[in-house]
Amino acid sequence: MDYDVRIKQIHIATQRLFDSVSIDVEQEFRFDDWELKHLAGCKECEHIRDVFGRQFSAMHKKAATDEVA
Ligand SMILES: [Zn+2]
């Protein structure tokens, strides 16, 4: 199968999408080239990553609030 066709059909592993938003800033996270290309054209993966991102920042805000209180 053609590389460009294949990257459109294989979704990025959910764990990778989660890691991309949750990993500490000091730890560098890098998508593979094919993952970047896929993400640019896949609404589904973009959406999942978005959901994880929101979830994660909500968790962070809550943790910050708990520390203050
Ligand atoms: Zn996808």
N, CA, C, O and the ligand as a Tripos MOL2 file, in Angstrom:
@<TRIPOS>MOLECULE
protein
  277   275    70     0     0
PROTEIN
NO_CHARGES

@<TRIPOS>ATOM
      1 N           0.8440   -1.2030    0.0000 N.3       1 MET1
      2 CA          0.0000    0.0000    0.0000 C.3       1 MET1
      3 C           0.8760    1.2490    0.0000 C.2       1 MET1
      4 O           1.9310    1.2890    0.6330 O.2       1 MET1
      5 N           0.4280    2.2320   -0.7020 N.am      2 ASP2
      6 CA          1.1010    3.5190   -0.8080 C.3       2 ASP2
      7 C           1.2100    4.1820    0.5770 C.2       2 ASP2
      8 O           0.2610    4.1520    1.3610 O.2       2 ASP2
      9 N           2.3570    4.7680    0.8630 N.am      3 TYR3
     10 CA          2.6160    5.3630    2.1810 C.3       3 TYR3
     11 C           1.5700    6.4190    2.5520 C.2       3 TYR3
     12 O           1.0510    6.4170    3.6690 O.2       3 TYR3
     13 N           1.2640    7.3140    1.6180 N.am      4 ASP4
     14 CA          0.3050    8.3820    1.9080 C.3       4 ASP4
     15 C          -1.1000    7.8570    2.1710 C.2       4 ASP4
     16 O          -1.8430    8.4150    2.9780 O.2       4 ASP4
     17 N          -1.4490    6.7910    1.4880 N.am      5 VAL5
     18 CA         -2.7680    6.1860    1.7030 C.3       5 VAL5
     19 C          -2.7900    5.5210    3.0710 C.2       5 VAL5
     20 O          -3.7640    5.6220    3.8170 O.2       5 VAL5
     21 N          -1.7050    4.8460    3.3790 N.am      6 ARG6
     22 CA         -1.6240    4.1030    4.6390 C.3       6 ARG6
     23 C          -1.7190    5.0310    5.8520 C.2       6 ARG6
     24 O          -2.4280    4.7240    6.8100 O.2       6 ARG6
     25 N          -1.0050    6.1710    5.8180 N.am      7 ILE7
     26 CA         -1.0440    7.0480    6.9970 C.3       7 ILE7
     27 C          -2.4240    7.6590    7.2030 C.2       7 ILE7
     28 O          -2.7410    8.1130    8.3020 O.2       7 ILE7
     29 N          -3.2350    7.6760    6.1760 N.am      8 LYS8
     30 CA         -4.5970    8.1870    6.3590 C.3       8 LYS8
     31 C          -5.4960    7.1420    6.9850 C.2       8 LYS8
     32 O          -6.5200    7.4660    7.5860 O.2       8 LYS8
     33 N          -5.1070    5.8930    6.8420 N.am      9 GLN9
     34 CA         -5.9980    4.8270    7.3030 C.3       9 GLN9
     35 C          -5.6580    4.2900    8.6770 C.2       9 GLN9
     36 O          -6.5190    3.7310    9.3560 O.2       9 GLN9
     37 N          -4.4060    4.4530    9.0960 N.am     10 ILE10
     38 CA         -4.0240    3.9280   10.4060 C.3      10 ILE10
     39 C          -4.0320    5.0600   11.4180 C.2      10 ILE10
     40 O          -3.2840    6.0280   11.2840 O.2      10 ILE10
     41 N          -4.8770    4.9360   12.4240 N.am     11 HIS11
     42 CA         -4.9630    5.9790   13.4370 C.3      11 HIS11
     43 C          -3.8010    5.8880   14.4140 C.2      11 HIS11
     44 O          -3.2080    4.8280   14.6140 O.2      11 HIS11
     45 N          -3.4990    7.0190   15.0080 N.am     12 ILE12
     46 CA         -2.4420    7.0750   16.0200 C.3      12 ILE12
     47 C          -2.9480    6.3700   17.2750 C.2      12 ILE12
     48 O          -4.1160    6.5030   17.6390 O.2      12 ILE12
     49 N          -2.0740    5.6290   17.9280 N.am     13 ALA13
     50 CA         -2.4630    4.9240   19.1530 C.3      13 ALA13
     51 C          -2.9470    5.9250   20.1970 C.2      13 ALA13
     52 O          -2.3330    6.9710   20.4090 O.2      13 ALA13
     53 N          -4.0590    5.5830   20.8430 N.am     14 THR14
     54 CA         -4.6480    6.4650   21.8480 C.3      14 THR14
     55 C          -3.6260    6.8470   22.9120 C.2      14 THR14
     56 O          -3.5830    7.9900   23.3670 O.2      14 THR14
     57 N          -2.8130    5.8850   23.2970 N.am     15 GLN15
     58 CA         -1.7850    6.1430   24.3050 C.3      15 GLN15
     59 C          -0.8110    7.2390   23.8660 C.2      15 GLN15
     60 O          -0.3730    8.0570   24.6750 O.2      15 GLN15
     61 N          -0.4840    7.2410   22.5840 N.am     16 ARG16
     62 CA          0.4180    8.2620   22.0370 C.3      16 ARG16
     63 C          -0.2340    9.6430   22.0760 C.2      16 ARG16
     64 O           0.4120   10.6390   22.4030 O.2      16 ARG16
     65 N          -1.5180    9.6880   21.7400 N.am     17 LEU17
     66 CA         -2.2370   10.9600   21.7700 C.3      17 LEU17
     67 C          -2.2960   11.4850   23.1990 C.2      17 LEU17
     68 O          -2.1370   12.6800   23.4470 O.2      17 LEU17
     69 N          -2.5250   10.5820   24.1160 N.am     18 PHE18
     70 CA         -2.5790   10.9650   25.5210 C.3      18 PHE18
     71 C          -1.2100   11.4840   25.9790 C.2      18 PHE18
     72 O          -1.1120   12.5380   26.6060 O.2      18 PHE18
     73 N          -0.1700   10.7320   25.6590 N.am     19 ASP19
     74 CA          1.1880   11.1400   26.0410 C.3      19 ASP19
     75 C           1.5380   12.5250   25.4930 C.2      19 ASP19
     76 O           2.2060   13.3180   26.1570 O.2      19 ASP19
     77 N           1.0790   12.8010   24.2810 N.am     20 SER20
     78 CA          1.4440   14.0640   23.6320 C.3      20 SER20
     79 C           0.9140   15.2710   24.3980 C.2      20 SER20
     80 O           1.4930   16.3540   24.3150 O.2      20 SER20
     81 N          -0.1680   15.1030   25.1370 N.am     21 VAL21
     82 CA         -0.7010   16.2310   25.9090 C.3      21 VAL21
     83 C          -0.3530   16.1340   27.3880 C.2      21 VAL21
     84 O          -0.3570   17.1450   28.0900 O.2      21 VAL21
     85 N          -0.0520   14.9310   27.8700 N.am     22 SER22
     86 CA          0.0930   14.7590   29.3150 C.3      22 SER22
     87 C           1.5310   14.7420   29.7940 C.2      22 SER22
     88 O           1.7990   14.9520   30.9780 O.2      22 SER22
     89 N           2.4520   14.4950   28.8830 N.am     23 ILE23
     90 CA          3.8370   14.3330   29.3060 C.3      23 ILE23
     91 C           4.4070   15.6690   29.8190 C.2      23 ILE23
     92 O           4.0690   16.7350   29.3040 O.2      23 ILE23
     93 N           5.2660   15.5950   30.8290 N.am     24 ASP24
     94 CA          5.8630   16.7990   31.3990 C.3      24 ASP24
     95 C           6.6380   17.5650   30.3430 C.2      24 ASP24
     96 O           7.1990   16.9880   29.4110 O.2      24 ASP24
     97 N           6.6550   18.8660   30.5100 N.am     25 VAL25
     98 CA          7.3200   19.7170   29.5280 C.3      25 VAL25
     99 C           8.8110   19.3700   29.4190 C.2      25 VAL25
    100 O           9.4050   19.4660   28.3450 O.2      25 VAL25
    101 N           9.3940   18.9720   30.5350 N.am     26 GLU26
    102 CA         10.8300   18.6470   30.5270 C.3      26 GLU26
    103 C          11.1020   17.3860   29.7060 C.2      26 GLU26
    104 O          12.1330   17.2580   29.0470 O.2      26 GLU26
    105 N          10.1520   16.4710   29.7670 N.am     27 GLN27
    106 CA         10.2960   15.2720   28.9530 C.3      27 GLN27
    107 C           9.7820   15.6000   27.5750 C.2      27 GLN27
    108 O           8.6350   16.0150   27.4080 O.2      27 GLN27
    109 N          10.6130   15.4190   26.6150 N.am     28 GLU28
    110 CA         10.2090   15.8120   25.2770 C.3      28 GLU28
    111 C           9.3720   14.7360   24.6140 C.2      28 GLU28
    112 O           9.7580   13.5670   24.5790 O.2      28 GLU28
    113 N           8.2430   15.1320   24.0990 N.am     29 PHE29
    114 CA          7.4270   14.1940   23.3400 C.3      29 PHE29
    115 C           7.4980   14.5420   21.8680 C.2      29 PHE29
    116 O           7.3410   15.7020   21.4870 O.2      29 PHE29
    117 N           7.7290   13.5540   21.0550 N.am     30 ARG30
    118 CA          7.7730   13.7870   19.6210 C.3      30 ARG30
    119 C           6.8970   12.7930   18.8930 C.2      30 ARG30
    120 O           7.0020   11.5830   19.0940 O.2      30 ARG30
    121 N           6.0240   13.3220   18.0400 N.am     31 PHE31
    122 CA          5.2910   12.4410   17.1460 C.3      31 PHE31
    123 C           6.2360   12.0070   16.0410 C.2      31 PHE31
    124 O           7.1260   12.7530   15.6330 O.2      31 PHE31
    125 N           6.0320   10.8070   15.5730 N.am     32 ASP32
    126 CA          6.7560   10.3730   14.3760 C.3      32 ASP32
    127 C           6.2380   11.1790   13.1910 C.2      32 ASP32
    128 O           5.1590   11.7680   13.2500 O.2      32 ASP32
    129 N           7.0150   11.1970   12.1250 N.am     33 ASP33
    130 CA          6.6100   11.9480   10.9340 C.3      33 ASP33
    131 C           5.2340   11.5280   10.4180 C.2      33 ASP33
    132 O           4.3950   12.3620   10.0810 O.2      33 ASP33
    133 N           5.0280   10.2120   10.3680 N.am     34 TRP34
    134 CA          3.7400    9.7430    9.8360 C.3      34 TRP34
    135 C           2.6020   10.1410   10.7640 C.2      34 TRP34
    136 O           1.4900   10.4040   10.3050 O.2      34 TRP34
    137 N           2.8720   10.1890   12.0710 N.am     35 GLU35
    138 CA          1.8340   10.5620   13.0290 C.3      35 GLU35
    139 C           1.4360   12.0280   12.8500 C.2      35 GLU35
    140 O           0.2570   12.3770   12.9120 O.2      35 GLU35
    141 N           2.4460   12.8830   12.6240 N.am     36 LEU36
    142 CA          2.1680   14.2960   12.3720 C.3      36 LEU36
    143 C           1.3280   14.4790   11.1180 C.2      36 LEU36
    144 O           0.3670   15.2480   11.0950 O.2      36 LEU36
    145 N           1.7130   13.7550   10.0820 N.am     37 LYS37
    146 CA          0.9720   13.8490    8.8240 C.3      37 LYS37
    147 C          -0.4490   13.3600    9.0110 C.2      37 LYS37
    148 O          -1.3950   13.9600    8.5010 O.2      37 LYS37
    149 N          -0.5940   12.2750    9.7370 N.am     38 HIS38
    150 CA         -1.9180   11.7140    9.9710 C.3      38 HIS38
    151 C          -2.7700   12.6920   10.7800 C.2      38 HIS38
    152 O          -3.9260   12.9510   10.4450 O.2      38 HIS38
    153 N          -2.1920   13.2200   11.8300 N.am     39 LEU39
    154 CA         -2.9130   14.1250   12.7300 C.3      39 LEU39
    155 C          -3.4090   15.3610   11.9900 C.2      39 LEU39
    156 O          -4.5020   15.8600   12.2570 O.2      39 LEU39
    157 N          -2.5970   15.8450   11.0600 N.am     40 ALA40
    158 CA         -2.9670   17.0370   10.2950 C.3      40 ALA40
    159 C          -4.2260   16.8070    9.4640 C.2      40 ALA40
    160 O          -4.9630   17.7480    9.1700 O.2      40 ALA40
    161 N          -4.4670   15.5500    9.0880 N.am     41 GLY41
    162 CA         -5.6010   15.2990    8.2110 C.3      41 GLY41
    163 C          -6.6960   14.4540    8.8330 C.2      41 GLY41
    164 O          -7.6570   14.0920    8.1540 O.2      41 GLY41
    165 N          -6.5680   14.1320   10.1200 N.am     42 CYS42
    166 CA         -7.5550   13.2460   10.7270 C.3      42 CYS42
    167 C          -8.3270   13.9390   11.8420 C.2      42 CYS42
    168 O          -7.7800   14.2290   12.9060 O.2      42 CYS42
    169 N          -9.5870   14.1960   11.5870 N.am     43 LYS43
    170 CA        -10.4470   14.8590   12.5700 C.3      43 LYS43
    171 C         -10.6090   14.0040   13.8250 C.2      43 LYS43
    172 O         -10.7120   14.5170   14.9400 O.2      43 LYS43
    173 N         -10.6290   12.7020   13.6170 N.am     44 GLU44
    174 CA        -10.8700   11.7970   14.7300 C.3      44 GLU44
    175 C          -9.7460   11.8570   15.7660 C.2      44 GLU44
    176 O          -9.9890   11.9990   16.9650 O.2      44 GLU44
    177 N          -8.5190   11.7440   15.2740 N.am     45 CYS45
    178 CA         -7.3760   11.7870   16.1730 C.3      45 CYS45
    179 C          -7.2400   13.1750   16.7950 C.2      45 CYS45
    180 O          -6.8960   13.3120   17.9690 O.2      45 CYS45
    181 N          -7.5130   14.1910   15.9960 N.am     46 GLU46
    182 CA         -7.4470   15.5590   16.4800 C.3      46 GLU46
    183 C          -8.4430   15.7460   17.6270 C.2      46 GLU46
    184 O          -8.1420   16.3810   18.6380 O.2      46 GLU46
    185 N          -9.6140   15.1860   17.4440 N.am     47 HIS47
    186 CA        -10.6600   15.2970   18.4630 C.3      47 HIS47
    187 C         -10.2520   14.5840   19.7520 C.2      47 HIS47
    188 O         -10.4000   15.1260   20.8470 O.2      47 HIS47
    189 N          -9.7430   13.3800   19.6090 N.am     48 ILE48
    190 CA         -9.3280   12.6130   20.7900 C.3      48 ILE48
    191 C          -8.2380   13.3670   21.5430 C.2      48 ILE48
    192 O          -8.2490   13.4340   22.7720 O.2      48 ILE48
    193 N          -7.3010   13.9290   20.7940 N.am     49 ARG49
    194 CA         -6.2080   14.6570   21.4020 C.3      49 ARG49
    195 C          -6.7290   15.9020   22.1420 C.2      49 ARG49
    196 O          -6.2420   16.2710   23.2110 O.2      49 ARG49
    197 N          -7.7180   16.5170   21.5350 N.am     50 ASP50
    198 CA         -8.3750   17.6800   22.1120 C.3      50 ASP50
    199 C          -9.0350   17.3580   23.4400 C.2      50 ASP50
    200 O          -8.9000   18.0910   24.4200 O.2      50 ASP50
    201 N          -9.7550   16.2360   23.4490 N.am     51 VAL51
    202 CA        -10.4510   15.7940   24.6560 C.3      51 VAL51
    203 C          -9.4350   15.5210   25.7660 C.2      51 VAL51
    204 O          -9.6240   15.9470   26.9050 O.2      51 VAL51
    205 N          -8.3720   14.8190   25.4350 N.am     52 PHE52
    206 CA         -7.3180   14.5490   26.4170 C.3      52 PHE52
    207 C          -6.7190   15.8590   26.9240 C.2      52 PHE52
    208 O          -6.4650   16.0140   28.1190 O.2      52 PHE52
    209 N          -6.4990   16.7880   26.0150 N.am     53 GLY53
    210 CA         -5.8920   18.0660   26.3800 C.3      53 GLY53
    211 C          -6.7510   18.8310   27.3740 C.2      53 GLY53
    212 O          -6.2560   19.3860   28.3540 O.2      53 GLY53
    213 N          -8.0640   18.8480   27.0940 N.am     54 ARG54
    214 CA         -8.9790   19.5500   28.0060 C.3      54 ARG54
    215 C          -9.0290   18.8740   29.3540 C.2      54 ARG54
    216 O          -8.9990   19.5320   30.3940 O.2      54 ARG54
    217 N          -9.1070   17.5460   29.3330 N.am     55 GLN55
    218 CA         -9.1550   16.7410   30.5430 C.3      55 GLN55
    219 C          -7.9290   17.0300   31.3870 C.2      55 GLN55
    220 O          -8.0060   17.2080   32.6030 O.2      55 GLN55
    221 N          -6.8010   17.0700   30.7060 N.am     56 PHE56
    222 CA         -5.5440   17.2200   31.4120 C.3      56 PHE56
    223 C          -5.4120   18.6110   32.0350 C.2      56 PHE56
    224 O          -4.9590   18.7380   33.1730 O.2      56 PHE56
    225 N          -5.8020   19.6500   31.3010 N.am     57 SER57
    226 CA         -5.6740   20.9920   31.8710 C.3      57 SER57
    227 C          -6.6880   21.1840   32.9990 C.2      57 SER57
    228 O          -6.4290   21.9370   33.9380 O.2      57 SER57
    229 N          -7.8410   20.5110   32.9160 N.am     58 ALA58
    230 CA         -8.8180   20.5670   34.0000 C.3      58 ALA58
    231 C          -8.2420   19.9200   35.2530 C.2      58 ALA58
    232 O          -8.4270   20.4270   36.3590 O.2      58 ALA58
    233 N          -7.5480   18.8030   35.0820 N.am     59 MET59
    234 CA         -6.9030   18.1150   36.2010 C.3      59 MET59
    235 C          -5.8640   19.0170   36.8480 C.2      59 MET59
    236 O          -5.7430   19.0780   38.0720 O.2      59 MET59
    237 N          -5.1190   19.7120   36.0040 N.am     60 HIS60
    238 CA         -4.0740   20.5950   36.5000 C.3      60 HIS60
    239 C          -4.6500   21.7510   37.3030 C.2      60 HIS60
    240 O          -4.1410   22.1140   38.3640 O.2      60 HIS60
    241 N          -5.7420   22.3270   36.7600 N.am     61 LYS61
    242 CA         -6.3750   23.4490   37.4550 C.3      61 LYS61
    243 C          -6.8910   23.0090   38.8060 C.2      61 LYS61
    244 O          -6.7760   23.7340   39.7940 O.2      61 LYS61
    245 N          -7.4720   21.7920   38.8440 N.am     62 LYS62
    246 CA         -8.0100   21.2990   40.0940 C.3      62 LYS62
    247 C          -6.8860   21.0870   41.1000 C.2      62 LYS62
    248 O          -7.0150   21.4570   42.2680 O.2      62 LYS62
    249 N          -5.7970   20.5000   40.6540 N.am     63 ALA63
    250 CA         -4.6520   20.2590   41.5340 C.3      63 ALA63
    251 C          -4.1270   21.5880   42.0870 C.2      63 ALA63
    252 O          -3.8000   21.6850   43.2690 O.2      63 ALA63
    253 N          -4.0500   22.5950   41.2390 N.am     64 ALA64
    254 CA         -3.5600   23.9030   41.6610 C.3      64 ALA64
    255 C          -4.5000   24.5110   42.7080 C.2      64 ALA64
    256 O          -4.0470   25.0960   43.6910 O.2      64 ALA64
    257 N          -5.8000   24.3680   42.4910 N.am     65 THR65
    258 CA         -6.7810   24.8940   43.4290 C.3      65 THR65
    259 C          -6.6850   24.1660   44.7760 C.2      65 THR65
    260 O          -6.7690   24.7850   45.8370 O.2      65 THR65
    261 N          -6.5080   22.8360   44.7110 N.am     66 ASP66
    262 CA         -6.4050   22.0510   45.9310 C.3      66 ASP66
    263 C          -5.2070   22.4800   46.7720 C.2      66 ASP66
    264 O          -5.2740   22.5070   48.0010 O.2      66 ASP66
    265 N          -4.1160   22.8130   46.0960 N.am     67 GLU67
    266 CA         -2.9080   23.2230   46.8210 C.3      67 GLU67
    267 C          -3.1410   24.5270   47.5760 C.2      67 GLU67
    268 O          -2.6960   24.6880   48.7120 O.2      67 GLU67
    269 N          -3.8450   25.4530   46.9310 N.am     68 VAL68
    270 CA         -4.1130   26.7430   47.5500 C.3      68 VAL68
    271 C          -5.0220   26.5680   48.7570 C.2      68 VAL68
    272 O          -4.8090   27.1830   49.8030 O.2      68 VAL68
    273 N          -6.0560   25.7070   48.6010 N.am     69 ALA69
    274 CA         -7.0180   25.4970   49.6830 C.3      69 ALA69
    275 C          -6.5180   24.5530   50.7780 C.2      69 ALA69
    276 O          -7.2350   24.2950   51.7450 O.2      69 ALA69
    277 ZN         -6.7390    9.2230   13.0260 Zn       70 ZN70
@<TRIPOS>BOND
     1     1     2 1
     2     2     3 1
     3     3     4 2
     4     3     5 am
     5     5     6 1
     6     6     7 1
     7     7     8 2
     8     7     9 am
     9     9    10 1
    10    10    11 1
    11    11    12 2
    12    11    13 am
    13    13    14 1
    14    14    15 1
    15    15    16 2
    16    15    17 am
    17    17    18 1
    18    18    19 1
    19    19    20 2
    20    19    21 am
    21    21    22 1
    22    22    23 1
    23    23    24 2
    24    23    25 am
    25    25    26 1
    26    26    27 1
    27    27    28 2
    28    27    29 am
    29    29    30 1
    30    30    31 1
    31    31    32 2
    32    31    33 am
    33    33    34 1
    34    34    35 1
    35    35    36 2
    36    35    37 am
    37    37    38 1
    38    38    39 1
    39    39    40 2
    40    39    41 am
    41    41    42 1
    42    42    43 1
    43    43    44 2
    44    43    45 am
    45    45    46 1
    46    46    47 1
    47    47    48 2
    48    47    49 am
    49    49    50 1
    50    50    51 1
    51    51    52 2
    52    51    53 am
    53    53    54 1
    54    54    55 1
    55    55    56 2
    56    55    57 am
    57    57    58 1
    58    58    59 1
    59    59    60 2
    60    59    61 am
    61    61    62 1
    62    62    63 1
    63    63    64 2
    64    63    65 am
    65    65    66 1
    66    66    67 1
    67    67    68 2
    68    67    69 am
    69    69    70 1
    70    70    71 1
    71    71    72 2
    72    71    73 am
    73    73    74 1
    74    74    75 1
    75    75    76 2
    76    75    77 am
    77    77    78 1
    78    78    79 1
    79    79    80 2
    80    79    81 am
    81    81    82 1
    82    82    83 1
    83    83    84 2
    84    83    85 am
    85    85    86 1
    86    86    87 1
    87    87    88 2
    88    87    89 am
    89    89    90 1
    90    90    91 1
    91    91    92 2
    92    91    93 am
    93    93    94 1
    94    94    95 1
    95    95    96 2
    96    95    97 am
    97    97    98 1
    98    98    99 1
    99    99   100 2
   100    99   101 am
   101   101   102 1
   102   102   103 1
   103   103   104 2
   104   103   105 am
   105   105   106 1
   106   106   107 1
   107   107   108 2
   108   107   109 am
   109   109   110 1
   110   110   111 1
   111   111   112 2
   112   111   113 am
   113   113   114 1
   114   114   115 1
   115   115   116 2
   116   115   117 am
   117   117   118 1
   118   118   119 1
   119   119   120 2
   120   119   121 am
   121   121   122 1
   122   122   123 1
   123   123   124 2
   124   123   125 am
   125   125   126 1
   126   126   127 1
   127   127   128 2
   128   127   129 am
   129   129   130 1
   130   130   131 1
   131   131   132 2
   132   131   133 am
   133   133   134 1
   134   134   135 1
   135   135   136 2
   136   135   137 am
   137   137   138 1
   138   138   139 1
   139   139   140 2
   140   139   141 am
   141   141   142 1
   142   142   143 1
   143   143   144 2
   144   143   145 am
   145   145   146 1
   146   146   147 1
   147   147   148 2
   148   147   149 am
   149   149   150 1
   150   150   151 1
   151   151   152 2
   152   151   153 am
   153   153   154 1
   154   154   155 1
   155   155   156 2
   156   155   157 am
   157   157   158 1
   158   158   159 1
   159   159   160 2
   160   159   161 am
   161   161   162 1
   162   162   163 1
   163   163   164 2
   164   163   165 am
   165   165   166 1
   166   166   167 1
   167   167   168 2
   168   167   169 am
   169   169   170 1
   170   170   171 1
   171   171   172 2
   172   171   173 am
   173   173   174 1
   174   174   175 1
   175   175   176 2
   176   175   177 am
   177   177   178 1
   178   178   179 1
   179   179   180 2
   180   179   181 am
   181   181   182 1
   182   182   183 1
   183   183   184 2
   184   183   185 am
   185   185   186 1
   186   186   187 1
   187   187   188 2
   188   187   189 am
   189   189   190 1
   190   190   191 1
   191   191   192 2
   192   191   193 am
   193   193   194 1
   194   194   195 1
   195   195   196 2
   196   195   197 am
   197   197   198 1
   198   198   199 1
   199   199   200 2
   200   199   201 am
   201   201   202 1
   202   202   203 1
   203   203   204 2
   204   203   205 am
   205   205   206 1
   206   206   207 1
   207   207   208 2
   208   207   209 am
   209   209   210 1
   210   210   211 1
   211   211   212 2
   212   211   213 am
   213   213   214 1
   214   214   215 1
   215   215   216 2
   216   215   217 am
   217   217   218 1
   218   218   219 1
   219   219   220 2
   220   219   221 am
   221   221   222 1
   222   222   223 1
   223   223   224 2
   224   223   225 am
   225   225   226 1
   226   226   227 1
   227   227   228 2
   228   227   229 am
   229   229   230 1
   230   230   231 1
   231   231   232 2
   232   231   233 am
   233   233   234 1
   234   234   235 1
   235   235   236 2
   236   235   237 am
   237   237   238 1
   238   238   239 1
   239   239   240 2
   240   239   241 am
   241   241   242 1
   242   242   243 1
   243   243   244 2
   244   243   245 am
   245   245   246 1
   246   246   247 1
   247   247   248 2
   248   247   249 am
   249   249   250 1
   250   250   251 1
   251   251   252 2
   252   251   253 am
   253   253   254 1
   254   254   255 1
   255   255   256 2
   256   255   257 am
   257   257   258 1
   258   258   259 1
   259   259   260 2
   260   259   261 am
   261   261   262 1
   262   262   263 1
   263   263   264 2
   264   263   265 am
   265   265   266 1
   266   266   267 1
   267   267   268 2
   268   267   269 am
   269   269   270 1
   270   270   271 1
   271   271   272 2
   272   271   273 am
   273   273   274 1
   274   274   275 1
   275   275   276 2
@<TRIPOS>SUBSTRUCTURE
     1 MET1         2 RESIDUE 1 A MET
     2 ASP2         6 RESIDUE 1 A ASP
     3 TYR3        10 RESIDUE 1 A TYR
     4 ASP4        14 RESIDUE 1 A ASP
     5 VAL5        18 RESIDUE 1 A VAL
     6 ARG6        22 RESIDUE 1 A ARG
     7 ILE7        26 RESIDUE 1 A ILE
     8 LYS8        30 RESIDUE 1 A LYS
     9 GLN9        34 RESIDUE 1 A GLN
    10 ILE10       38 RESIDUE 1 A ILE
    11 HIS11       42 RESIDUE 1 A HIS
    12 ILE12       46 RESIDUE 1 A ILE
    13 ALA13       50 RESIDUE 1 A ALA
    14 THR14       54 RESIDUE 1 A THR
    15 GLN15       58 RESIDUE 1 A GLN
    16 ARG16       62 RESIDUE 1 A ARG
    17 LEU17       66 RESIDUE 1 A LEU
    18 PHE18       70 RESIDUE 1 A PHE
    19 ASP19       74 RESIDUE 1 A ASP
    20 SER20       78 RESIDUE 1 A SER
    21 VAL21       82 RESIDUE 1 A VAL
    22 SER22       86 RESIDUE 1 A SER
    23 ILE23       90 RESIDUE 1 A ILE
    24 ASP24       94 RESIDUE 1 A ASP
    25 VAL25       98 RESIDUE 1 A VAL
    26 GLU26      102 RESIDUE 1 A GLU
    27 GLN27      106 RESIDUE 1 A GLN
    28 GLU28      110 RESIDUE 1 A GLU
    29 PHE29      114 RESIDUE 1 A PHE
    30 ARG30      118 RESIDUE 1 A ARG
    31 PHE31      122 RESIDUE 1 A PHE
    32 ASP32      126 RESIDUE 1 A ASP
    33 ASP33      130 RESIDUE 1 A ASP
    34 TRP34      134 RESIDUE 1 A TRP
    35 GLU35      138 RESIDUE 1 A GLU
    36 LEU36      142 RESIDUE 1 A LEU
    37 LYS37      146 RESIDUE 1 A LYS
    38 HIS38      150 RESIDUE 1 A HIS
    39 LEU39      154 RESIDUE 1 A LEU
    40 ALA40      158 RESIDUE 1 A ALA
    41 GLY41      162 RESIDUE 1 A GLY
    42 CYS42      166 RESIDUE 1 A CYS
    43 LYS43      170 RESIDUE 1 A LYS
    44 GLU44      174 RESIDUE 1 A GLU
    45 CYS45      178 RESIDUE 1 A CYS
    46 GLU46      182 RESIDUE 1 A GLU
    47 HIS47      186 RESIDUE 1 A HIS
    48 ILE48      190 RESIDUE 1 A ILE
    49 ARG49      194 RESIDUE 1 A ARG
    50 ASP50      198 RESIDUE 1 A ASP
    51 VAL51      202 RESIDUE 1 A VAL
    52 PHE52      206 RESIDUE 1 A PHE
    53 GLY53      210 RESIDUE 1 A GLY
    54 ARG54      214 RESIDUE 1 A ARG
    55 GLN55      218 RESIDUE 1 A GLN
    56 PHE56      222 RESIDUE 1 A PHE
    57 SER57      226 RESIDUE 1 A SER
    58 ALA58      230 RESIDUE 1 A ALA
    59 MET59      234 RESIDUE 1 A MET
    60 HIS60      238 RESIDUE 1 A HIS
    61 LYS61      242 RESIDUE 1 A LYS
    62 LYS62      246 RESIDUE 1 A LYS
    63 ALA63      250 RESIDUE 1 A ALA
    64 ALA64      254 RESIDUE 1 A ALA
    65 THR65      258 RESIDUE 1 A THR
    66 ASP66      262 RESIDUE 1 A ASP
    67 GLU67      266 RESIDUE 1 A GLU
    68 VAL68      270 RESIDUE 1 A VAL
    69 ALA69      274 RESIDUE 1 A ALA
    70 ZN70       277 GROUP 0 **** ****
